[in-house]
Amino acid sequence: LSNTQSTPVFALQDRRLQNYGLITALAVTHGTHNFKFGGQFTRTPVREEFSFYPTVPFPDLMDENGNPVPNPVNNFDAANPFLFRGRRTGREFSFYAQDRFSPLHNLTIDLGLRYDNYRLLIQDDGFSPRLGIAYYIPRTQTTLRASYNRLFQYPPAENLLLASSPEAAALSPLSVLQGQSGVRPILPDKEHVYEVGAQQQLSRFFRLNLSMYQKRITNFTDKDQFFDTGVIFPITISSGRVTGEELRLETTDIRGFRGFVSYANARAYGVTPINGGLFLGESVNTLNEPGLKFANDHDERNAAQFQLSYTHRPSGIYAIFGGRYDSGYPAEVEPGTTLADFVAQGFDPRLYNKLDFERGRVRPHTVLDFSIGADLWQKERTSLNIQFDVRNLTNELFLYNFESVFSGTHIGFPRLFSGRVGIRFK
């Protein structure tokens, strides 16, 4: 529910997603073989209701000749809002079989096969083979590993009916300017994932983990916003690729202290056209052309995390201090933009220095967190825990992304205080 001062639209949403079904699993050990078999059947009733109307006029659309075309959003008002209601029931079925065994000393192999069958607005299925190999070298305490996985991921259910509706499709520039259907079925995300890595025991207290991976994706799943509302819905892009490296140094327990530091580098891009879902943005013509590469919202060159914790075992009191550094995701900005230009476009001036207009990215930022807690009571089958958390300890203003083609603008959370009490039963 929007507030009465919302701009540029006032929106109402009511939706419900339920999941119920059956999960089975069986494990069998025979010699060096560890077999696992399982399956899952899920029914998914979905109900969605959504309405909106503009509170300020939307600009006209422009055809390929630069001529203005009336924006259909302006046909709605408080007395005659856009309205969508939809109900569907989907189902997912899957089963798998896998085996872990050691044909040679210090060599471990994982083999598996999974089958998925999906039906909601469309029907699709796929087999997913998986292979993993790990070899341990005792003399140097090194583990080398490599794996291949094929993934079949169901379309996200959030606002799936709205994004696939003819009512919403009629608002797409593809429909208004080109007479095309502005919506296409959301397709399952299919990935080939390759990974190699190594784990090295450096000493009694320190361990180093290194991995490199690549994902080759068909029907690259992303998300878009329903105009300037907080309503997001899934889309799929023809293909994409993600490659990256990760490094992690961690400690064992050293007199109550434990910690880690990690570094990640990722390169992610999609390849047009958009081949599934609803797209309402201004870049629809460009993104409808095949073969164009663009940086994905998750494309980030440098990210680092650290955490240090201490536990006083006699009392059960512990403290955790950690943080994360991000070098910045892509941003849709124009090089040379001045503060006056930025404010004239209606943006908060405080965000100006959070953007690197020359790099076309959000500026780097670091967020620190702190927690303190205690395990007050522990019995054989029950335990009581309390914890107090402070997130964004320095109350830094930062951006996740800005004017993203798909995700819009997201501002980081301010300093947050929270507490929790947990009772665990075993």
Backbone hydrogen bonds, N-H to C=O, Kabsch-Sander energy under -0.5 kcal/mol:
donor,donor_aa,acceptor,acceptor_aa,energy
2,S,11,A,-2.2
6,S,3,N,-1.8
10,F,53,Y,-2.7
12,L,51,S,-2.8
14,D,49,E,-2.6
16,R,47,R,-2.9
18,Q,45,P,-2.1
20,Y,43,R,-1.8
22,L,41,F,-2.5
24,T,39,G,-2.5
26,L,37,F,-2.9
28,V,35,F,-2.5
30,H,33,H,-2.5
33,H,30,H,-2.2
34,N,100,R,-1.9
35,F,28,V,-3.1
35,F,33,H,-0.5
36,K,98,Q,-2.4
37,F,26,L,-2.8
38,G,96,Y,-1.9
39,G,24,T,-2.0
40,Q,94,S,-2.7
41,F,22,L,-2.5
42,T,92,E,-2.7
43,R,20,Y,-3.1
44,T,90,G,-3.0
46,V,88,R,-3.4
47,R,16,R,-2.6
48,E,86,G,-2.6
49,E,14,D,-1.7
50,F,84,F,-2.5
51,S,12,L,-2.4
52,F,82,F,-1.2
53,Y,10,F,-1.7
55,T,8,P,-3.3
56,V,8,P,-1.2
61,L,69,V,-2.6
63,D,67,N,-2.5
66,G,63,D,-2.2
69,V,61,L,-3.2
74,N,71,N,-1.5
75,N,72,P,-1.7
76,F,73,V,-1.7
77,D,80,N,-1.1
80,N,77,D,-0.6
82,F,52,F,-2.8
84,F,50,F,-2.5
86,G,48,E,-2.5
88,R,46,V,-2.1
90,G,44,T,-2.5
91,R,119,R,-3.0
92,E,42,T,-2.5
93,F,117,N,-2.6
94,S,40,Q,-2.4
95,F,115,Y,-1.7
96,Y,38,G,-2.6
97,A,113,L,-2.0
98,Q,36,K,-2.4
99,D,111,L,-2.8
100,R,34,N,-1.5
101,F,109,I,-2.2
104,L,107,L,-0.5
107,L,104,L,-1.9
108,T,106,N,-0.5
108,T,134,A,-2.9
109,I,101,F,-2.9
110,D,132,G,-3.1
111,L,99,D,-2.5
112,G,130,R,-2.1
113,L,97,A,-2.3
114,R,128,S,-1.5
115,Y,95,F,-2.8
116,D,126,G,-2.4
117,N,93,F,-2.7
118,Y,124,D,-3.2
119,R,91,R,-2.0
120,L,122,I,-2.1
124,D,118,Y,-2.1
126,G,116,D,-2.0
128,S,114,R,-3.2
130,R,112,G,-2.4
131,L,148,Y,-2.7
132,G,110,D,-2.5
133,I,146,A,-2.9
134,A,108,T,-2.5
135,Y,144,L,-2.8
136,Y,106,N,-2.5
137,I,142,T,-3.5
140,T,137,I,-0.5
141,Q,137,I,-1.2
142,T,137,I,-1.7
143,T,199,Q,-2.7
144,L,135,Y,-2.8
145,R,197,G,-2.5
146,A,133,I,-2.2
147,S,195,E,-2.6
148,Y,131,L,-2.8
149,N,193,V,-2.3
150,R,129,P,-1.5
151,L,149,N,-0.5
151,L,191,E,-2.5
153,Q,189,D,-3.1
160,L,157,A,-1.8
163,A,159,N,-2.3
164,S,160,L,-1.0
165,S,162,L,-1.6
169,A,165,S,-2.0
170,A,166,P,-1.6
171,L,168,A,-1.7
172,S,169,A,-1.5
175,S,172,S,-0.9
176,V,172,S,-2.4
177,L,173,P,-2.9
178,Q,173,P,-0.7
178,Q,174,L,-0.9
179,G,175,S,-0.8
180,Q,174,L,-2.2
184,R,277,G,-0.8
189,D,153,Q,-1.9
190,K,218,T,-2.5
191,E,151,L,-2.2
192,H,216,R,-2.2
193,V,149,N,-3.3
193,V,191,E,-0.5
194,Y,192,H,-0.5
194,Y,214,Q,-2.7
195,E,147,S,-2.1
196,V,212,M,-2.4
197,G,145,R,-2.4
198,A,210,L,-2.5
199,Q,143,T,-2.5
200,Q,208,L,-3.1
201,Q,141,Q,-2.0
202,L,200,Q,-0.8
202,L,206,F,-1.6
203,S,206,F,-1.7
207,R,250,E,-2.4
208,L,200,Q,-3.0
209,N,248,R,-2.8
210,L,198,A,-2.8
211,S,246,E,-2.4
212,M,196,V,-2.8
213,Y,244,G,-2.3
214,Q,194,Y,-2.3
215,K,242,V,-3.1
216,R,192,H,-2.5
217,I,215,K,-0.6
217,I,240,G,-2.7
218,T,190,K,-2.9
219,N,238,S,-2.1
220,F,237,I,-2.1
222,D,235,I,-2.5
224,D,233,F,-2.6
226,F,231,V,-2.7
227,F,225,Q,-1.4
229,T,226,F,-1.9
232,I,230,G,-0.5
233,F,224,D,-2.3
235,I,222,D,-2.1
236,T,276,G,-2.8
237,I,220,F,-2.5
238,S,273,P,-2.7
239,S,271,V,-1.3
240,G,217,I,-2.0
241,R,269,Y,-2.4
242,V,215,K,-2.0
243,T,267,R,-2.4
244,G,213,Y,-2.0
245,E,265,N,-2.1
246,E,211,S,-2.7
247,L,263,Y,-2.7
248,R,209,N,-2.6
249,L,261,V,-2.9
250,E,207,R,-2.5
251,T,259,G,-2.4
252,T,205,F,-2.0
254,I,257,F,-3.0
255,R,253,D,-0.5
257,F,254,I,-1.9
258,R,309,S,-2.0
260,F,307,Q,-2.1
261,V,249,L,-2.3
262,S,305,Q,-2.8
263,Y,247,L,-2.8
264,A,303,A,-2.9
265,N,245,E,-2.4
266,A,300,E,-2.4
267,R,243,T,-2.8
269,Y,241,R,-2.2
270,G,294,F,-2.4
271,V,239,S,-2.9
272,T,292,L,-2.5
274,I,287,L,-1.5
275,N,236,T,-1.6
275,N,273,P,-0.5
276,G,236,T,-1.3
277,G,184,R,-3.3
278,L,234,P,-0.6
279,F,182,G,-0.9
284,V,281,G,-1.1
287,L,283,S,-2.5
288,N,284,V,-0.7
288,N,285,N,-0.6
289,E,286,T,-1.5
291,G,272,T,-2.6
292,L,289,E,-0.7
294,F,270,G,-1.9
296,N,268,A,-2.2
299,D,296,N,-2.0
300,E,298,H,-0.8
303,A,264,A,-1.9
304,A,325,Y,-2.2
305,Q,262,S,-1.9
306,F,323,G,-2.0
307,Q,260,F,-2.3
308,L,321,F,-3.0
309,S,258,R,-3.1
310,Y,319,A,-2.4
311,T,256,G,-1.8
312,H,317,I,-3.2
313,R,311,T,-1.0
315,S,312,H,-0.6
316,G,312,H,-2.5
317,I,312,H,-0.7
318,Y,373,G,-2.6
319,A,310,Y,-2.2
320,I,371,S,-2.9
321,F,308,L,-2.8
322,G,369,D,-2.3
323,G,306,F,-2.1
324,R,367,V,-2.2
325,Y,304,A,-3.2
326,D,365,H,-2.5
327,S,302,N,-2.2
329,Y,400,Y,-0.6
331,A,360,G,-2.5
332,E,402,F,-1.9
333,V,331,A,-1.5
337,T,334,E,-1.5
342,F,338,T,-2.5
343,V,339,L,-2.6
344,A,340,A,-2.2
345,Q,341,D,-1.0
345,Q,342,F,-0.6
346,G,343,V,-2.1
347,F,342,F,-1.4
351,L,348,D,-2.0
352,Y,349,P,-1.2
354,K,351,L,-1.5
355,L,352,Y,-1.4
356,D,361,R,-2.9
357,F,355,L,-0.8
360,G,356,D,-1.6
361,R,356,D,-1.6
362,V,329,Y,-2.6
363,R,354,K,-2.6
365,H,326,D,-2.0
367,V,324,R,-2.4
369,D,322,G,-3.0
370,F,390,V,-2.6
371,S,320,I,-2.7
372,I,388,F,-2.3
373,G,318,Y,-2.5
374,A,386,I,-2.3
375,D,316,G,-1.8
376,L,374,A,-1.0
376,L,384,L,-1.2
377,W,384,L,-1.3
379,K,382,T,-3.5
383,S,424,R,-1.6
384,L,377,W,-2.7
385,N,422,G,-2.9
386,I,374,A,-2.2
387,Q,420,R,-2.2
388,F,372,I,-3.0
389,D,418,S,-3.2
390,V,370,F,-2.9
391,R,416,L,-2.5
392,N,368,L,-0.5
393,L,368,L,-3.2
395,N,392,N,-2.2
398,F,396,E,-0.5
400,Y,410,H,-2.8
401,N,410,H,-1.0
402,F,330,P,-0.5
404,S,408,G,-2.5
408,G,404,S,-1.5
410,H,401,N,-2.1
412,G,398,F,-3.2
416,L,391,R,-2.2
418,S,389,D,-2.2
420,R,387,Q,-2.3
422,G,385,N,-3.4
424,R,383,S,-2.4
424,R,422,G,-0.5
426,K,381,R,-3.0
